[in-house]
Amino acid sequence: MTPDYAYCSDKYQYTMGKSFYDCGRKDEIAIFNMFYRKAPENNNWAVVSGTEEVIQMVENLGKAEEGFFKKFLPGDEYAEFREYLSTMKFTGNIWAMREGEIVFPNQPVITVEAPLIEAQVLETPILCIMNHQMAVATKASRVCRSTNKPVSEFGSRRAHGPWAATYGAKAAIIAGCANTSNILTGVKNGVPSTGTMAHSFVTSYGSSVEGEHKAFCDYIKTHMGENLILLIDTYDTLKCGVLNAIRAFKENGIDDSYQGGYGIRLDSGDLAYLSIKVRKILDSHGLTKCKIFATNGLDEYLISDLERQGAKIDSYGVGDAIATSKAAPCFGNVYKLVQIDGEPVLKRSEDTIKLINPGFQITYRIMKEDEDLGIIYKADVTCLRGDATSKAIESGETFTIYDEQDRYKYKTFEKGTYTFRHLQDPVIKDGKRCGVPHTLMEKKAFYNDTLSHFSPSERRLINPHYYKVDISEEMREVKIGILERINREIADFKID
């Protein structure tokens, strides 16, 4: 990530910053939370991806020279502020959920505690990174949960630019994709990329049945020992494509004993029908281990439908549905001030969904041991750090959580019956990276493990069962107290 991504920002972050600077407020300690209010596509939850790039971005703050700031903050009145910005590095603390974590609405994915200007100017770049990657990761999760077959991410050509392709592919792998075609993602993360062939490879041998055969033979000969996937729908899948593939495999000694793995790819037509027919033809020629790989505008709904139809497909390649999060391309993370110099604050709104939780927060995931299922997740509760509920959980005492919208819905966890884990970990302390870094495959494994502890009804794509997510009583009281005070002030407010 290049240093200037720290300044991929909106100008108002810096115009507000000047006001804070000029009014002597720059060193007030602010706490901002980044969270989302509603998951896309009526999903129950979202998948975290992007926090590593946020850390890299924060580390690059303060690497721009004064002349850079003069280009968008010209004039003598900005001279002192420009000089300050050119040396302003991040000196605060950041807590974040791990990449691969499963997060519910209103839970802090990232919490920033820092001098006010430092925290404010991070808003846009944090949201830019996290909204993109969480959109892709959440969509990839949905697609991969639609089948128990491997799904490959093939969307670079449709992604919204090279940055989006590279980091979107990373997000997709975290959230379930078996691999990606993007070589830059592979190189950056130390994982192999994958690929087959395009129709242009076949047509480069001339538009003829024999040209298709020659293309297949040359491909096999030049990739012997590797995974061999032949694209068979350039001219006619059943009348020549699969037959030429069989012919080329056999002529080049490729059969079920081949160790590199081999198969064919379908990229058009009725994939359910064609896969069933192709499977029969391959089996009749003794190629029972030849895999069938399918692409062509797939998403979780089409894949689910193919599975219901009994398609004989061994793995799927998904492009723009994942790479652009096509059905819900704009993820809804927001970055809101929740505390200033020790005082909890909130934004009041007539839209209930926009009413935020105030104060310095931490989220606990409450777990129980089931003798048949092992560890299962039972509830999440977000507390004010150090409040009574937080202390009870940390010490393993009995505590009760209430539904914020319906006080008659509550759940008590008795002492000795539960365990817990924090969802937010320190990632930057006093301006310096901290914590243990994780590889891409470790992030993917963490996601898979986390997903396994939710019930099948909470994981389903359509009408998922809603997992219990609440806030502590103490946070609710602070929230109501602020709202009641504001409402009184509004009711009494007049001007002459």
Steps between C-alpha positions, in 0.01 A plus 500: 500500500650833397535776763255737335204270578504659846383816320228341290264722691224758479596864535259560786710277725772765469277808513358363828856428605600864452215610725611254768859626460417870510262461794755311711310172489742286300625307805159412646479120513229375268358151459346405167329171418473352152197274469210422267128522562353236269655210314448485122247269332316436828803311624523430870860622527809613311861381469791721606778565250730798452641567845854413386479766228361747757805441720730557202311816409524637855874429505536720190333804653748787518707401196375779271703817460357845568472570127244221469265674743546835327333354190165469678549737796652806329540844652695656782220434746576127468882529520537406866245221470675361190830486688330314784341248261830425327641361826179364654532129560247278673579477872185333631357153550288281275301189581361287217326173432715235336469451127265207455291595803122484469350832607144610568341846457609783733800311638827696478712342229769762558538734797739796474616683814724795414542878503198645322664606172686170462183299552286724279719488188497119502126480437493498121798271432381251764152491350638480145703191589250326724183563299658347191653194662207423729259521206707247306567274799133491602392418144768234467375345823148482360617344173720244672223406745273414207699184425740255659707504179811722460444853367774693318506880483533603134387864506807717440395611153170634637638653821501876548868544429826317584488586872146361524594185307803427717348561842157376401649164408670490840165571670332226296756240606460593866123450472506157343632505143744218432731714288520796262613560146666828603877454493575818699282382786681168491845656500420752776357231726723206419222284358472343154271653239303286259383515140389298200478634144291751305298450184763707319756227565280253314409735214867598457535160334236592243125453521484128435439177685855387433631837620324439831667159526843647426444774761418240763805288414739793508361619832541158655855461370610841629344454846574135567513431874266789579124507541359474146160660435376517138227747393259296286218736393677709231309330216268229633530351847353157434562442128869589494629677814483214748597249231809699405591528869474124545703445182773745610520359852539144375749587226719671759478227763261680734260271685380433854856416609620854419621661823465865402123498477305552179162616382286704264330839533145595397446873440165523319167332441284300738764410756286245683406313181846523344682390815282189530555411134874572513538290816344201326723541194816533709411198712422291194854563379653402834581857613309474827737732687478776240353800684228729367559868568222754430504875442261750333347778707451288810389613845363329812147476359604342170738262675229394747267439207761294315549289812124443528490388137763236566770662288819294476730792573808452717598865548388848402669816379325825598591839358319830530241379753783480754754751367249786488258363760262542209167473681605741778808691384492766772570376850368715784785546746496838677755673725347685792632696797387323818707674768696826538732568795332230705140609425281255305323662203257393233323624190126532552285409200132472416596183311524239776757296308737799503499538878850393611637349818717746702818448697821296495382150414602135498308200366491156660400181321339267752557128448370179651617141480250258345572131551396418144606813309800620701544877542200696374452877491198614698501881501706815446486791744666838452587678823656823613854403592509437872125519560324258736404254225853505359646431845252216560592334171874544553473338845262224386210615717128471425368774272184582305459667163177660376370563151528875451171514306302259717580501873303177550758312291803423711759231558688416819836325492576330830843491658703202382280428196675710238831616359569809290742668267558864408416593141728805488877462544767774525671545162670838552625630838646848540527528124690172453376172357445234767353153514579189298472525119312224320550346158219488247449129562486560876230763445308257282531225763381742770192586293421132438538418869288798607225408253491143630394612849178664377193284452396387149187715528716808560719415200228446242463748212122544501324624815783420740423461866611816680779451750461685831688834492451752782663785690560519875247661731760760594548607139126516451466726805774733373337507158153578639643760735666690214183482288277621783730794569513597132123469470451731800741754352324484163159549666624806689702645214395840363661793324387863502 
